Amino acid sequence: MDRHVGIWIDHRHATIVSILGKQATTETIRSSAESRVRLTGGSPTTGSGIPDGVPESRRDARIALQLDRFYGEVIENVRDAARIRICGPGEARIELRKKIEQIKTLAPRLEAVEPCDKITKAQFVAKVKEAYGLPVRRMTARA
């Protein structure tokens, strides 16, 4: 039986929905990447009041390395998937797509990369099920 996967990702975490048969499971992988906060005005030598001491280029390189590790962990989780769909609100989905496209055995299984705002885990499970043609149980309002 083939495993179909949907990934919702941003720089803070990835939610992975795996569909095996008619069963859906979810897993969350947290990123350890620092946020890319840019400070304005001055530097430690000019008296900005924030003695960071780490040049911005080194901080950016450290964040890039942390994100590479995060994407690697996500890829390891989906390596056995027959079909993969990625969505998310920002750059992370594009960055993950590029990483997957570099892996010759995984790239052909990447079906879609699409923008998607923040949604609940239940909404994402429904979205993935629908994308793979599985029935989605709709909640109805009671009067």
Buried (B, 14 or more C-beta within 10 A) or exposed (E): EEBBBBBBBBBEBBBBBBBEEEEBEBEEBEBEBEEEEEEEEEBEEEEEEEEEEEEEEEBEEEBEEBBEEBBEBBBEBBBEBEBBBBBBBEEBBBBBBEBBEEEEEBEEBBBEBEEBEEBEEEEBBBBBBEBBEBEEEEEEEEE
